[in-house]
Amino acid sequence: MLVKGPASPLLCKKLANQTDVETVEVQTQVFPDGERYVKIEEDIEGEKCTLVQTTYPNQNLLELFMIQNALKENGADFIKVVVPYYSYGRQDKIFEKGEAVSAKAFAKRIDIEADEFYSVDLHSQEIVDFFDITAENISAMTKLAEYSMGEKNPDLLIAPDEGAKDIVKDAALSVGLGWDYLEKTRIDANTVEIKPKNIDVEGKSVVILDDIIATGGTMTEAARQLKESGAKEVHAGCTHGLFAGDAKDKLGAVCDSFFCTDTIEQERSEVSVAPLLADLIE
Ligand code: R5P
């Protein structure tokens, strides 16, 4: 059974259309004090269930835990948890003494009431090791590269920092495009510096790809550098489009276009991860 997490309604609909499984609705309510309520609408006792629920913003993470609990308490035989966007993944180690490793804290909570875990473009591959159950990270980068080829006709793909270098390289190779990367230093949560680099983009069209756009600081700075280096067109694509605060305005001011997948559903979700997840449902 596909359990349709309320945070991923369109993705669940696509998955239901692409597979043959029975679907289960989840009812949610918010109490007057803001606390949440979930109820599985079908009898799932003895069933093998795949729950698809993204975890941004925060209330969706809470609902994920509650739906897992509802599945367990009501006798599901097997619980596969598919989290299209795994929030808190960027705090995957202690950067400064005294901090929590949030990515591990939530992995431990998911572990308690699940048999398998899947996610898309986790912030780091190491996050799968935080789970005791089977955990797998699926990349949407090739899908983003294919979409870029079809819609943006780029001359090359660019990673905005070294962290994205390998995933962008693999994606570029999969579609037969050239690639390069920029060098980023993060100053604080809202500010990054990207060094000018000797990439030949004069008169070229480029797509910058990254796992996530949050404040948009990384992408706008990368796009600005590439435009200053003479790029004709700069497009920005990512798997997880958080677009916090005025990110869309900032991106719109410097990029020719920007897009993301449906791991977080919104108007810029131009690429679906449904084909990547469909095999997990059946
Ligand atoms: C960093 O390692 C990530 O891959 C992204 O580049 C970063 O989290 C994007 O954040 P922002 O949009 O706030 O610059």
Residues whose N, C-alpha, C, O or C-beta is under 5 A from the ligand:
A	BS01	R5P	G163 A189 D210 D211 I212 I213 A214 T215 G216 G217 T218 M219
